[in-house]
């Protein structure tokens, strides 16, 4: 069963930007879309392991900074023609505070 962890205020994540949560099992990247939707993915591209948190967010996807793979923020899936998946995490925003399920 997952435990909800308070990450911080929504405003701490820039629009069309990211914030990294350091974890022993691998970092987690939280992304904020233009409409304030927040997504959480493993901070590792399924292609060559690039840090997705350093990519460019556009719409509901992020482009890996290493080889331009586009990753869907909602599913973690690479967009065609590429294939692969970065792990995703449940996230919620309540009263302007971001929570992550671990």
N, C-alpha and C positions, 0 to 999 in steps of 0.2 A: 504494500500500500504506500502511495506517495505521501510525502510530507510537504506542505506549502511553506516556502521560505520567503520572507520579506527581502526584496532586493533593494528597494528605495523608491524615490519619487519618480513618476513618469517623466517629469521635466529634466531629470538627470540623464536621460537617453535622448540625444539630439534627433530631431525629425530627420528621416532618411539617413540615420546613423546607427551606431551600435554601442554596446557596452559589454565588456567581458567579465564573466564570473569565473574566477579561478577555482578549479576543483582538482583533487588528487587524481581522479580518473580521467581527466581531460577537461579543458576549458569549455565553457558554454557561452555562446554569443547571443545577446538579446538585441533585436532589431526593432526600430520604431518606424513604421510607415508614415506617409504623409497624412493619413487619416487617423493617426494615433493608435492604430492597431499594433500590438507588440507580439513578436514571434521569438521563439528560442530554439536554436539549433546547436549541435556540437560544432565547435569552432574549428572545423577541419573539413576542407573540401574533399569529396569522395574521389577526386581524380588524383591529385598529387599531394594532398594534405595541407594545402595552403590555408592561411588563416582567413576564414570568411569574414571575420569582424573587421578586416582591413579592406574589404571589397566595397563596391559602389552599390547602394540600395536604390532601386528604381521600381516603382509600383510595388508589387508583392514578391519581388525577387532580389537576389544579391548576385553580383558578378565577382567571382574569385579573382583576386589580384594577380595570381600567377599565370593562369592560362585562359582567362575570360570565360570559364564555365559559368552558366547561369543556373542558380539554385532557387527553386521555389521556396519561399519562406514558410508557407503553410504546411507543406508536406516534407520538405528537405530533399525532394527529388531533383536531380539534374534535369534540365529542360532539353528537349530533343534538339539536335541528334545525339547529344551526350546521354550516358546512362550511369546511374549510381545514386546513392542516397546518403545524406548526412543525417545523423540521428536528430529527432525533434523532441522537444519537451513541452509539456503543458505550461501555459502562462496565463495569468489573469491580472486585470487592473481593477482595483476596487478603491473608490474614493481618491483617485490619483496616485495610488501606491501599487507598485508592480510586485507580483508574487510569482515564484517559480516552483513547480512541482518536482521534487527530487525523490 
